[in-house]
Amino acid sequence: MSAEGPTLRRRRLGTELRRLREAAGLTQESVSRGFEWHPAKVSRIENGRVAVTPRDVRDLLSLYGVRDDALVALARSNRDRDADRWAPYRDLMRADSFIELEAEASAMRTWEPTVVPGLLQTEAYHRALAALGERPELEREVELRAERQRRLTDDHPLVLTALVDESVIHRVIGGPRVMAGQLRHLLVMTRVPTVSLRVLPFGAGEHPMLGLPVTVLEFGRSTDLDVVYEDRRYRRQPAEVDRHRAEFGRLSGRCLDPGETAALIEKAISDVAAG
């Protein structure tokens, strides 16, 4: 599992502050009014979407009738945001960034119906996709992608389960040479012990996850922090996370096994070379 970073600590702190607020019988709105905060501030704190100052934590704990120096220390540990590995790319990343969650997750399950999952893309494939739109920061985006991909081979590698539609393997992005290189890279990555790549064949028919990409990020023993990312939105409710996990399980059962997936990719490489 990756070492716990600032995003996960913010979420852990927010979860505990929510529990204490509810135990005190207070609503988010009443707390915000009492401190003359923006109405959404308490919600953002509890969802881990913003950093919270040690003073705010002390004020909240006082209101809830609780003393907890560990929570204040947790807030203090999150203040030095600029010292992390993502500081050079902060302007490219939104608040509550998926990238930060990905960096701190222990496992990821992802379904991609149209393109190769980002963590498995080659630089040339990524550049070909980026060329479809105006990307003034392309060079830095390429660097950022490479930094993200280190999670697959670092000391505590991300356990990646990637399910892709068969069309992803056959759709030629960037021309035959780029696509052949991408497919060869996929074959290499299937030999990484912590990476599982499976293809959903055309014959599998319709399924609940048809259409949009979906990702489930898991955080080891901290199952209450697991999250689904779908259609640019986060779903954090345990029931939603469990439902998507179950859907991944069912979809995986309809995919080609690892050997069949590798054979399909090898044939696609031959087809691209011949075409």
N, C-alpha and C positions, 0 to 999 in steps of 0.2 A: 504494500500500500504506500502511496505517496505520502511524504511528510505533510502534516496538517498546515495549510497555508492560511493567508488572511481571509480569503473568501469563505472557507469552511469555518473558520473561527467566528466570523461575523454571523454566519447562519446558526452556529451552535449558541452563541450569545443571544441572538434574537429569539431562538426557540425557548431558552430558559426565561428570558424576560416576559415572553408571552404567557408561559406557565404561571409565573408569579403574579402577573396582572390578573389573570383569570381567577387564581386562588384568592386574590384580594377583592374579587367581585366588581372589577372596574372594566369599562369599555375603552376601546382605543380612542373614541371621540372625547370621552370625559377626561382622559389623561391629557390629550392634546390641548383641550380647553384650559385645563388647570395650569399648564405651563405656558399658555399662549403660544403654542407651536402651530405650525402649518397642520391642517387637519390630517394630512397623510403621513406625517413624520413618524408616528408610532408604528403604523403599518409597515413602513419602509424599514424601520429598525428591526421589527420582529421578523420580517421576511429576509433579513440579511442583505438588503439591497443598498444600504448606505452604511458607512462607518459611523459609530457612535462614540462620543467622547467619554472619558472616565467620569467627568462631572455629570453628564447626562445620566450615566448609569447610576451614580450615587444618588442623584435626585429621584430617579425612578424607584430604586430600592427603598429609599426613605418613604416615598409615597405608599409603597406596597407593604411597609412595616417589616422589612427584611434587611439584615446586614450580611453581605457576602463579598469579602475582599477579593475572592478568586475571580468573580465576574468583573470587578473593577480592573483587576490586573489583565484580564482577557481583553477588555476594551483598550487598555493602554498598549498592549502588544500589537494592536492593529493600526496604531497611529502612523508608523513609519512605512507608509505605502510606497514611497519612492525608492525604497531600497530593494525591491523585489526584482525578479528576472524580467518582468513585463514592463518595467519603467520606460525603456526606450520606445515601446510601442503603445503607451497608454492612450495617445491621441487617436489610435486606430481602433480602440476597443470601447464598446459601450459600457455604461455602468451595469453592475450585476452581470459581468461578462461570462458568457459560456466558456470562453477560453480559460478563465481562472478556475471555474468549476472543473473543467476537463483536466487541468493540471493537478488538481488535488484529489480527483476520484481514484478509486482502486480498480474499478471496472467500468466498461462502457459497452452497451448493446446499441447498435445503430442499424437502421434500415434505410437504404438509399434506393429509390426507384429510378433515378435518371442519370446520376454521375457516380464516379468512384468516390468513396468516402474520403474526406479531406486528409485524414491521417495516413491514408494509403496512396495519395496522389504523388506522382513525380513532379519535379519542378516544371518540366516542359508541358505536362498535361495541365497543371495549374495555370501556367502562363497562357495556354491556348484558351482555357475557359475565361480567364480575366480579359482577354483581348476582345471578348464579345461586348464589353461595355467600357465606359470611360473610367480608367483606374489610375489617377495621377500618382498614387502612392504604391504602385505595383511592386517596385523593388523592395520596399520595406515590408509589404504584405508577403512577398516570397520569403524574406528572412523570418518573419513571424511564423509562417507555416512550418518552416524548417525547425524552428525552436519548439513548436508544439509537437512535432513528430518525434522529438527526442524522448517523449514519454514512453514510447514503445520499446526503447532499448536502454533506459536509464537503470539505476541500481534498484529501483522499486517500480518495475514496468507496469504500465496500464494493461489490464487484461481486456483485450478488445475482441468482441464478437460482432462481426460485420456481415449483414445479410444484404445482398444486392439483387436487383432484378436482372434477368438475363440480358435485357436490352443494354444494360451498362457495359457488358462485355463486348457487345457487337457494335455499339455506336462509336464510330471513328471520330475522335476528338483530336484536332491539331494535325490531321493527316496520318497516313499509314506509319511513318517512322515514329512519330510521337506516340501513337496508340500502341504500336508493337512494344516500345520501351515501357509503356505503362503496364501492359499485360505481363511482361517479363518481371517487372517489379512486384506485381501481385503474386506471381509464383514464388518469388523469393520470400515475400512476407508470410506466405502460408507455411513456411518452414520455421518461423519464429514460434517458440512454444507457447507464448502468451497471446498469439493472434489466431483467430479462427475466422476464415472467410468462407461463406456459403452462398451459392447462387440459387435463386428461385427461378425454376425453368418456366418458359412460356406456358407449358401445359398445366401449370398449377392452378390457373384460373383466377377468379376473384378472391379477395380476402379483405379483412377489416382495415388493413394498413395500406391499401392501394392508394397511390396518389402522392401523398406528402411524405417527406423524410421524417423519421422519428428517432430520438435518441433517449436512452435511459442511462443516467449516470448514477453509479453506486459508490458508497463510501465505507465499505467494509462493515465493521460492527455498528457504525452510526447509521443504521437503516432508516431512522427518522429523518435523515437529511438527504436521502435518495430523491432524485428529481427527474421528471420527464421534460424534454424540450421538444416541442412540436409546434409547427406553424408560427415560429418566432415567439412562442409563449412558454412559460414554465408552469408545470403542474406539479405541485408539491404534496397534495393530499395523499396520504398512504394508500387509500383505496384506488386512486388514479394510478399511482405508481405500480401497485400490485396488478391492476387490470392490464396495463401495458406490458408488464413482465410476462403475464400469462399469454398475451397475444404474441409476444416474441417467441415464446415456447411453441405455440401452435404453428407459427409461420416457419420456424426452424425445422419442424417436423415435415414440412412440405418442400424443403430445399434439398438440393443435391448434397450428398455427403462430401467430405473433404476430398476424397479421391476422385469422385465424379466432377467436382468443381475444378480441380486441377486439370483434369483431362479436357474439360470444356474450354478452359483458358488456353491450353496448349493448342487446341484445334483453332481457336480464334486467332492466335498468333500466326499460324500457318495460313489462314484465310486472308489476314491483313497483308502478309508478305506476298501472297499470290495475286492479290487484287491490285 
